[in-house]
């Protein structure tokens, strides 16, 4: 599992620290990581500012290996740091976590030989509510090394 913490260019700061209802997203991330612990024993937070997350118990941090290349760069970093074959990816600013849907996606993925299970709504794919396999690393690395 990984929580992407990208910079918010519109607000000039990190989305993880954006104030919502008088509490910081960093606190929300702590709560979410505790809730997700029931599904995933290893929680990875991908961030280019790991110092902001010192003291978060049982959460590992890592940074983009290919910085500045968007969501794929963060997903790649999480897979590179993974201790398991699959990683569930969620963004730090996703408003809701649907535990039943996470289990549904995991079940669907385990029934196939696919390298990912990604949510699709109409013509749009949601890369941050998805499972990815470490087997997809070579393809990602090729795309990232070419700046795609």
LINCOR-V135086 format. One line per field, one symbol per residue. ss: DSSP state (A for helix, B for strand, O for the rest). A space follows every 10 residues. Layout:
BEGIN
ss=???
END
This chain:
BEGIN
ss=OBBBBOBBOO OOBBAAAOBB OOBBAAAAAA AAAAAAOOOO OOBBBBBOOA AAAOOOOOBB BBOOOOOOOO AAAAAAAAAA AOOOOBBBBB BOOOOOOOAA AAAAAAAAAA OOOOOBBBBB BOOBBBBBBB BBBAAAAAAA AAAAAOOO
END
